[in-house]
Amino acid sequence: MRTRVQTVLLLFGVLAVAGFAVPLLLFTASDRTQQLVLARSADLDRFASLMDRAAGTGDTSALSAEARRYGEPLVITDIRGHPVVQTGGMRAADPAVARLVDTALRNQTAHPRAALRPWSRGHRTFATPAGTGTQVSGAVVLRADVDTAAGDIARRWAAVLAGTALVALACTVLARAATRWVVSPLRRLDRAVGELAAGLPPEHPLPGAPVRRRGPASAPVGGPPELRQLATGFNRMARTVTAALEQQRRLVADTSHQMRNPMAALRLRVDALHTHLRPTADRTYAGVNTELDRLETLLDDILALAAAEHRAGELTVTDDPDARCDATGVVLTQHRLWEPVAHRAGIRLTAEVTEAATAACTDRELAQVTDILLDNAIKYAGEGAHVRLRCAAQGPYAVVGVTDDGPGLRAEEIKRATTRFWRSARQAGTSGTGLGLAIAEQLLAGRDGRLELTPAHPRGLHARALVPRAGDRGGVR
């Protein structure tokens, strides 16, 4: 927007300056041309008067002497067109001069009409009749050099253009200042809106308090009055919205954290009761422990999801260009860690790395996403299944894929797979909270990546985590 506004202002300034400068340049050239014409017309009239006097007395000595002292070429003829004076290499017999002489003997003047320009060179020719009234006694033709006049026009044009350049520079400075004054608050407001959407809390100095560093979601008040009013209203809204978001985030975190102590105490009490239970209560005791494990896992996943959402929001406005990791190394490491788990579950886990890839994220983030995909595949594929872990570079992305040949998901189930707490009805008896894929999706979104789930052929599920490759992130934003 800043470029567009500045371009419009500069275009208006250029048109305004051009509308003033062009007529001034044309007037300057026309004025200097007119001065040349008037000066040479006065000389023509003087020589015409001398020729008329010589025609009456028959003495041309004064006319000849004056013509020789004159610095420019002249041709003066009598009433019959015979040359009386010829100077500067001009000859009455020249066709161009003869036409002008004929025009003057018909009692007509000939003056050049075209205005001179700085690049004009050569000469202009003038002609006038000698005599009084309608009585013509001869003709005077004068060839005027225009180099001096063209040089004067060039100097005047240079002065006008220099002034125009200064005015254009001033217009540019004013346009940039006006654009910055109008657009900068909008850019800051746009950034503050993005930060507010990310849930970053604002920090506003109190009236009269020392000015501290402004919080990221605070729109600085500045610019035109309308924008200042808009920024003030936005800041009030930002305080309310971010306070609500922060309270919600704290509620989730505090609730999960505060429930850990009662959960730990409850597990200790249940374990202490085990020795006092009858053998017939062992099944109930095992069920209680299972539910406690599930509840603890749920609390962990809720905290992980809250942290992933907060991190994704931060990365939308505070980019981390230095984040990078060896995706190939992370995948091979996670394969070694999960291979014993898969073996105990009766599942064959293999890894395939086609080429090295460097991802624009941290090792911990990519490992967490890989863990979620492997955990889902091993948990739901079923005993005897084959889970394949792949890592490759695909265009601007580093891709980590996990494919199993288990029962998979139907098309309508795949659309809901990343919904929080959603689990397929066919997997109701399997442990899990339904938050794993939602956490992975948030982690990838924070790095401008994405999670893709598609059916595998002939059966199973194909999950792909796409993360921008280090150095290519700007091309996939």
Secondary structure per residue as TSV (DSSP state, phi and psi in degrees):
chain	resnum	aa	ss	phi	psi
A	1	M	-	360.0	-39.8
A	2	R	H	-59.6	-42.7
A	3	T	H	-64.5	-41.7
A	4	R	H	-65.7	-45.1
A	5	V	H	-63.8	-43.7
A	6	Q	H	-64.9	-38.2
A	7	T	H	-62.8	-42.7
A	8	V	H	-63.3	-44.5
A	9	L	H	-64.2	-42.5
A	10	L	H	-65.8	-39.7
A	11	L	H	-62.7	-42.2
A	12	F	H	-62.7	-42.3
A	13	G	H	-63.9	-41.1
A	14	V	H	-63.7	-43.0
A	15	L	H	-64.8	-39.7
A	16	A	H	-65.5	-44.3
A	17	V	H	-66.0	-41.8
A	18	A	H	-64.9	-37.9
A	19	G	H	-64.2	-22.8
A	20	F	H	-93.1	-39.3
A	21	A	H	-75.6	-42.2
A	22	V	H	-61.4	-49.6
A	23	P	H	-60.4	-35.2
A	24	L	H	-66.1	-39.5
A	25	L	H	-64.0	-44.9
A	26	L	H	-64.6	-39.9
A	27	F	H	-65.3	-39.4
A	28	T	H	-62.0	-45.4
A	29	A	H	-65.0	-42.5
A	30	S	H	-65.2	-39.1
A	31	D	H	-65.6	-43.4
A	32	R	H	-69.1	-36.0
A	33	T	H	-62.5	-41.9
A	34	Q	H	-64.2	-37.1
A	35	Q	H	-62.3	-42.9
A	36	L	H	-62.2	-44.4
A	37	V	H	-63.4	-43.1
A	38	L	H	-65.3	-41.0
A	39	A	H	-64.8	-44.3
A	40	R	H	-72.8	-30.3
A	41	S	H	-65.3	-37.4
A	42	A	H	-65.8	-39.9
A	43	D	H	-64.7	-40.9
A	44	L	H	-61.1	-43.1
A	45	D	H	-63.5	-37.3
A	46	R	H	-65.7	-46.1
A	47	F	H	-68.6	-34.0
A	48	A	H	-63.1	-38.7
A	49	S	H	-65.7	-42.1
A	50	L	H	-65.1	-38.2
A	51	M	H	-67.2	-39.3
A	52	D	H	-64.5	-38.5
A	53	R	H	-67.6	-42.2
A	54	A	H	-65.7	-35.3
A	55	A	H	-65.1	-31.4
A	56	G	H	-79.1	-34.2
A	57	T	H	-97.6	-22.0
A	58	G	S	80.6	3.1
A	59	D	-	-104.0	114.8
A	60	T	-	-106.0	11.0
A	61	S	H	-64.8	-44.8
A	62	A	H	-63.2	-40.0
A	63	L	H	-63.7	-43.3
A	64	S	H	-65.3	-42.2
A	65	A	H	-63.4	-42.4
A	66	E	H	-66.1	-37.7
A	67	A	H	-66.7	-38.4
A	68	R	H	-67.9	-33.9
A	69	R	H	-73.1	-23.0
A	70	Y	S	-69.9	140.1
A	71	G	S	-85.3	-3.1
A	72	E	S	-123.3	156.8
A	73	P	-	-61.8	141.7
A	74	L	E	-137.1	150.4
A	75	V	E	-135.5	122.9
A	76	I	E	-124.1	127.9
A	77	T	E	-122.3	165.3
A	78	D	E	-88.9	-169.3
A	79	I	T	-66.2	-23.9
A	80	R	T	-91.5	-0.1
A	81	G	S	87.2	7.2
A	82	H	-	-78.4	135.4
A	83	P	E	-65.7	133.3
A	84	V	E	-102.5	-41.8
A	85	V	E	-136.2	135.5
A	86	Q	E	-138.9	118.7
A	87	T	E	-133.3	161.6
A	88	G	T	66.1	21.4
A	89	G	T	85.9	-0.8
A	90	M	-	-80.3	140.7
A	91	R	-	-130.7	140.0
A	92	A	T	-65.6	-21.8
A	93	A	T	-78.3	-14.6
A	94	D	S	-61.0	135.1
A	95	P	H	-55.4	-43.4
A	96	A	H	-65.7	-42.8
A	97	V	H	-67.3	-40.0
A	98	A	H	-61.1	-38.6
A	99	R	H	-64.3	-39.6
A	100	L	H	-68.7	-38.6
A	101	V	H	-61.8	-43.7
A	102	D	H	-62.2	-38.4
A	103	T	H	-64.3	-44.1
A	104	A	H	-66.5	-38.2
A	105	L	H	-67.3	-18.1
A	106	R	T	-88.7	16.3
A	107	N	T	65.5	38.6
A	108	Q	-	-124.3	145.4
A	109	T	-	-95.3	157.2
A	110	A	B	-135.0	108.3
A	111	H	-	-122.1	141.1
A	112	P	-	-65.9	139.7
A	113	R	-	-103.0	-28.4
A	114	A	S	-68.7	136.1
A	115	A	-	-73.1	146.1
A	116	L	-	-76.7	158.6
A	117	R	-	-130.6	165.7
A	118	P	T	-58.6	-27.2
A	119	W	T	-93.2	5.5
A	120	S	-	-68.2	136.1
A	121	R	-	-135.6	167.8
A	122	G	S	92.4	-134.0
A	123	H	E	-148.9	166.6
A	124	R	E	-126.0	142.6
A	125	T	E	-110.2	136.0
A	126	F	E	-120.6	150.1
A	127	A	E	-143.8	143.7
A	128	T	E	-151.0	149.4
A	129	P	E	-80.6	152.1
A	130	A	E	-101.0	143.3
A	131	G	E	134.6	-175.1
A	132	T	E	-125.5	134.6
A	133	G	T	62.6	-126.7
A	134	T	T	-95.2	1.4
A	135	Q	E	-90.2	106.8
A	136	V	E	-94.2	130.9
A	137	S	E	-114.7	-3.9
A	138	G	E	170.8	-170.4
A	139	A	E	-139.4	145.8
A	140	V	E	-124.8	124.7
A	141	V	E	-121.0	130.1
A	142	L	E	-127.6	134.5
A	143	R	E	-107.5	114.4
A	144	A	E	-103.8	130.6
A	145	D	E	-76.5	136.4
A	146	V	-	-106.7	4.1
A	147	D	H	-62.1	-42.5
A	148	T	H	-64.3	-44.5
A	149	A	H	-64.6	-40.3
A	150	A	H	-64.0	-37.4
A	151	G	H	-64.5	-39.9
A	152	D	H	-62.4	-42.5
A	153	I	H	-63.1	-40.2
A	154	A	H	-61.9	-41.7
A	155	R	H	-66.7	-39.7
A	156	R	H	-66.7	-41.5
A	157	W	H	-62.9	-39.6
A	158	A	H	-61.0	-41.8
A	159	A	H	-64.5	-42.7
A	160	V	H	-64.4	-44.0
A	161	L	H	-66.3	-36.0
A	162	A	H	-63.7	-44.5
A	163	G	H	-62.8	-38.5
A	164	T	H	-63.6	-40.9
A	165	A	H	-62.6	-41.0
A	166	L	H	-64.2	-41.8
A	167	V	H	-65.1	-41.5
A	168	A	H	-63.1	-39.9
A	169	L	H	-63.3	-43.5
A	170	A	H	-62.3	-40.6
A	171	C	H	-62.7	-39.7
A	172	T	H	-63.0	-46.3
A	173	V	H	-61.5	-44.8
A	174	L	H	-65.2	-39.1
A	175	A	H	-64.1	-43.0
A	176	R	H	-64.3	-42.9
A	177	A	H	-65.3	-43.8
A	178	A	H	-65.1	-40.9
A	179	T	H	-63.5	-44.2
A	180	R	H	-63.0	-40.0
A	181	W	H	-64.1	-37.3
A	182	V	H	-86.2	-42.7
A	183	V	H	-87.6	-34.5
A	184	S	H	-55.2	-44.7
A	185	P	H	-59.8	-34.7
A	186	L	H	-67.2	-39.7
A	187	R	H	-65.5	-42.5
A	188	R	H	-65.2	-37.9
A	189	L	H	-66.2	-39.2
A	190	D	H	-62.7	-42.5
A	191	R	H	-65.1	-40.2
A	192	A	H	-64.1	-35.6
A	193	V	H	-64.1	-43.8
A	194	G	H	-62.0	-40.2
A	195	E	H	-68.8	-35.9
A	196	L	H	-64.5	-41.0
A	197	A	H	-62.7	-29.2
A	198	A	T	-80.0	-7.4
A	199	G	T	81.9	21.4
A	200	L	-	-81.2	130.6
A	201	P	-	-75.8	142.1
A	202	P	-	-84.6	160.2
A	203	E	-	-130.1	111.7
A	204	H	-	-111.0	129.3
A	205	P	-	-70.7	140.8
A	206	L	-	-73.7	152.5
A	207	P	T	-59.0	128.6
A	208	G	T	85.9	-9.1
A	209	A	S	-85.6	158.9
A	210	P	-	-59.9	140.5
A	211	V	-	-74.6	124.4
A	212	R	-	-109.7	175.7
A	213	R	-	-61.9	131.9
A	214	R	-	-71.4	139.7
A	215	G	-	-69.0	158.6
A	216	P	T	-65.1	-29.8
A	217	A	T	-96.1	17.3
A	218	S	-	-99.4	126.3
A	219	A	-	-88.5	115.0
A	220	P	-	-59.2	137.7
A	221	V	-	-85.2	117.9
A	222	G	-	-172.0	177.5
A	223	G	S	85.9	-160.5
A	224	P	S	-61.6	159.1
A	225	P	H	-56.0	-39.1
A	226	E	H	-62.7	-40.7
A	227	L	H	-70.4	-35.4
A	228	R	H	-63.0	-40.6
A	229	Q	H	-65.0	-41.1
A	230	L	H	-63.8	-43.2
A	231	A	H	-64.8	-39.0
A	232	T	H	-63.2	-44.1
A	233	G	H	-63.6	-38.7
A	234	F	H	-64.3	-41.5
A	235	N	H	-62.3	-39.1
A	236	R	H	-63.9	-43.4
A	237	M	H	-64.6	-39.7
A	238	A	H	-62.8	-40.3
A	239	R	H	-61.5	-42.1
A	240	T	H	-68.2	-46.5
A	241	V	H	-66.9	-47.3
A	242	T	H	-67.4	-32.0
A	243	A	H	-63.7	-41.3
A	244	A	H	-66.3	-42.0
A	245	L	H	-63.9	-41.6
A	246	E	H	-65.8	-39.5
A	247	Q	H	-63.9	-39.6
A	248	Q	H	-64.7	-42.6
A	249	R	H	-64.7	-41.6
A	250	R	H	-66.2	-36.5
A	251	L	H	-61.4	-44.8
A	252	V	H	-64.1	-47.6
A	253	A	H	-66.6	-45.5
A	254	D	H	-66.7	-38.9
A	255	T	H	-63.4	-45.7
A	256	S	H	-63.5	-40.7
A	257	H	H	-69.5	-44.5
A	258	Q	H	-69.1	-23.2
A	259	M	T	-78.6	-13.4
A	260	R	H	-67.7	-42.5
A	261	N	H	-63.6	-48.6
A	262	P	H	-59.9	-35.8
A	263	M	H	-64.7	-42.9
A	264	A	H	-64.6	-42.4
A	265	A	H	-64.6	-40.2
A	266	L	H	-64.2	-39.4
A	267	R	H	-65.1	-40.1
A	268	L	H	-62.7	-42.0
A	269	R	H	-66.8	-40.4
A	270	V	H	-64.5	-40.9
A	271	D	H	-65.1	-37.1
A	272	A	H	-67.6	-31.4
A	273	L	H	-75.7	-16.2
A	274	H	H	-60.6	-37.3
A	275	T	T	-72.0	-17.3
A	276	H	T	-100.9	3.7
A	277	L	S	-90.1	151.6
A	278	R	-	-75.8	155.4
A	279	P	G	-56.6	-28.5
A	280	T	G	-69.4	-13.8
A	281	A	G	-94.6	2.3
A	282	D	H	-61.3	-38.1
A	283	R	H	-63.6	-41.8
A	284	T	H	-64.9	-40.5
A	285	Y	H	-62.5	-43.2
A	286	A	H	-63.0	-38.8
A	287	G	H	-64.5	-39.1
A	288	V	H	-63.6	-44.7
A	289	N	H	-61.5	-40.5
A	290	T	H	-61.7	-44.5
A	291	E	H	-65.8	-35.7
A	292	L	H	-64.7	-43.5
A	293	D	H	-59.8	-43.4
A	294	R	H	-64.1	-39.9
A	295	L	H	-67.2	-40.9
A	296	E	H	-63.7	-41.6
A	297	T	H	-62.6	-40.1
A	298	L	H	-62.8	-42.4
A	299	L	H	-62.5	-42.4
A	300	D	H	-61.7	-42.6
A	301	D	H	-68.5	-36.0
A	302	I	H	-63.7	-44.2
A	303	L	H	-62.8	-41.5
A	304	A	H	-64.4	-40.9
A	305	L	H	-65.5	-42.2
A	306	A	H	-62.2	-42.1
A	307	A	H	-66.0	-39.4
A	308	A	H	-66.1	-41.9
A	309	E	H	-64.7	-40.8
A	310	H	H	-66.1	-42.3
A	311	R	H	-65.5	-40.3
A	312	A	H	-63.0	-39.3
A	313	G	H	-65.1	-40.9
A	314	E	H	-62.7	-41.7
A	315	L	H	-71.1	-18.9
A	316	T	H	-68.4	-24.5
A	317	V	H	-121.2	-19.3
A	318	T	S	-122.6	87.5
A	319	D	-	-65.7	154.8
A	320	D	-	-122.7	77.7
A	321	P	T	-67.3	-17.9
A	322	D	T	-87.3	-6.8
A	323	A	-	-70.1	126.5
A	324	R	-	-160.2	153.1
A	325	C	E	-153.9	160.4
A	326	D	E	-84.7	98.7
A	327	A	H	-60.5	-37.2
A	328	T	H	-62.2	-45.2
A	329	G	H	-64.9	-39.6
A	330	V	H	-63.0	-43.9
A	331	V	H	-64.1	-43.3
A	332	L	H	-67.0	-35.9
A	333	T	H	-64.8	-47.0
A	334	Q	H	-65.1	-31.6
A	335	H	H	-63.5	-42.5
A	336	R	H	-64.8	-37.0
A	337	L	H	-71.8	-35.8
A	338	W	H	-91.2	-12.5
A	339	E	H	-61.2	-43.5
A	340	P	H	-63.5	-36.4
A	341	V	H	-63.5	-44.8
A	342	A	H	-63.5	-38.9
A	343	H	H	-62.8	-41.8
A	344	R	H	-65.4	-29.6
A	345	A	T	-84.8	2.6
A	346	G	T	73.1	31.6
A	347	I	-	-121.8	138.0
A	348	R	E	-89.8	120.8
A	349	L	E	-112.9	122.6
A	350	T	E	-123.3	154.9
A	351	A	E	-122.8	142.7
A	352	E	E	-138.8	121.9
A	353	V	E	-120.2	112.1
A	354	T	-	-83.3	-34.6
A	355	E	S	-160.5	158.2
A	356	A	-	-69.5	142.6
A	357	A	-	-143.4	136.3
A	358	T	E	-109.9	120.4
A	359	A	E	-98.8	148.0
A	360	A	S	-87.8	64.6
A	361	C	S	-158.0	178.1
A	362	T	-	-87.7	159.7
A	363	D	H	-57.1	-41.4
A	364	R	H	-65.2	-40.7
A	365	E	H	-65.6	-46.2
A	366	L	H	-67.7	-36.4
A	367	A	H	-65.6	-38.6
A	368	Q	H	-65.3	-41.9
A	369	V	H	-64.1	-43.7
A	370	T	H	-62.8	-39.9
A	371	D	H	-60.4	-42.5
A	372	I	H	-63.5	-45.0
A	373	L	H	-65.6	-41.4
A	374	L	H	-68.2	-39.9
A	375	D	H	-61.6	-43.8
A	376	N	H	-63.5	-44.9
A	377	A	H	-63.7	-45.6
A	378	I	H	-68.5	-36.3
A	379	K	H	-71.3	-38.9
A	380	Y	H	-106.9	-10.8
A	381	A	H	-70.5	-33.7
A	382	G	-	96.0	156.8
A	383	E	T	-62.2	138.7
A	384	G	T	87.9	-1.0
A	385	A	-	-78.8	165.7
A	386	H	E	-118.9	121.8
A	387	V	E	-110.3	125.1
A	388	R	E	-110.2	126.4
A	389	L	E	-106.3	124.5
A	390	R	E	-125.9	152.5
A	391	C	E	-142.0	131.0
A	392	A	E	-156.4	164.1
A	393	A	E	-98.8	128.5
A	394	Q	E	-132.1	100.7
A	395	G	T	61.9	-128.9
A	396	P	T	-84.9	7.7
A	397	Y	E	-116.1	149.9
A	398	A	E	-98.9	125.5
A	399	V	E	-114.7	126.5
A	400	V	E	-111.3	118.3
A	401	G	E	-118.2	140.7
A	402	V	E	-127.3	119.9
A	403	T	E	-124.0	132.8
A	404	D	E	-125.0	162.9
A	405	D	-	-112.1	35.0
A	406	G	S	-82.7	-158.7
A	407	P	S	-70.0	-23.9
A	408	G	-	69.5	-163.7
A	409	L	-	-131.0	149.5
A	410	R	-	-76.3	165.9
A	411	A	H	-58.6	-42.4
A	412	E	H	-70.4	-27.1
A	413	E	H	-75.1	-35.1
A	414	I	H	-61.3	-36.1
A	415	K	H	-63.9	-26.4
A	416	R	H	-104.3	3.1
A	417	A	T	-63.9	-31.0
A	418	T	T	-92.8	5.8
A	419	T	S	-72.3	140.1
A	420	R	T	-62.7	135.4
A	421	F	T	67.3	7.8
A	422	W	-	-83.7	137.1
A	423	R	-	-142.2	146.3
A	424	S	-	-66.0	144.9
A	425	A	G	-62.6	-26.1
A	426	R	G	-75.8	-10.3
A	427	Q	G	-113.7	22.5
A	428	A	T	-62.4	-31.2
A	429	G	T	-86.1	1.6
A	430	T	S	-95.8	141.9
A	431	S	-	-67.1	147.9
A	432	G	-	151.1	163.6
A	433	T	-	-113.6	-12.9
A	434	G	S	78.3	17.3
A	435	L	-	-110.2	-9.9
A	436	G	H	-59.3	-53.4
A	437	L	H	-67.2	-32.3
A	438	A	H	-63.8	-39.4
A	439	I	H	-65.5	-45.6
A	440	A	H	-60.6	-41.9
A	441	E	H	-62.4	-41.3
A	442	Q	H	-67.2	-41.3
A	443	L	H	-61.8	-43.3
A	444	L	H	-69.1	-39.4
A	445	A	H	-62.0	-35.7
A	446	G	H	-63.1	-23.8
A	447	R	T	-105.4	20.6
A	448	D	T	63.0	26.9
A	449	G	-	-104.7	-168.3
A	450	R	E	-158.1	162.1
A	451	L	E	-112.2	128.4
A	452	E	E	-118.6	129.8
A	453	L	E	-120.5	124.7
A	454	T	E	-140.0	153.6
A	455	P	E	-66.4	142.5
A	456	A	-	-94.4	154.4
A	457	H	S	-115.2	135.3
A	458	P	S	-80.9	-16.5
A	459	R	S	-154.0	162.9
A	460	G	S	109.3	-168.5
A	461	L	E	-131.2	140.2
A	462	H	E	-116.7	113.3
A	463	A	E	-111.2	132.0
A	464	R	E	-128.5	129.0
A	465	A	E	-104.2	115.6
A	466	L	E	-105.4	120.4
A	467	V	E	-122.3	134.3
A	468	P	E	-55.7	139.5
A	469	R	B	-72.6	147.6
A	470	A	T	-61.2	128.8
A	471	G	T	94.1	-16.1
A	472	D	-	-111.8	7.3
A	473	R	G	-65.0	-34.7
A	474	G	G	-61.5	-23.6
A	475	G	G	-85.4	-6.5
A	476	V	T	-120.3	8.1
A	477	R	-	-70.4	360.0
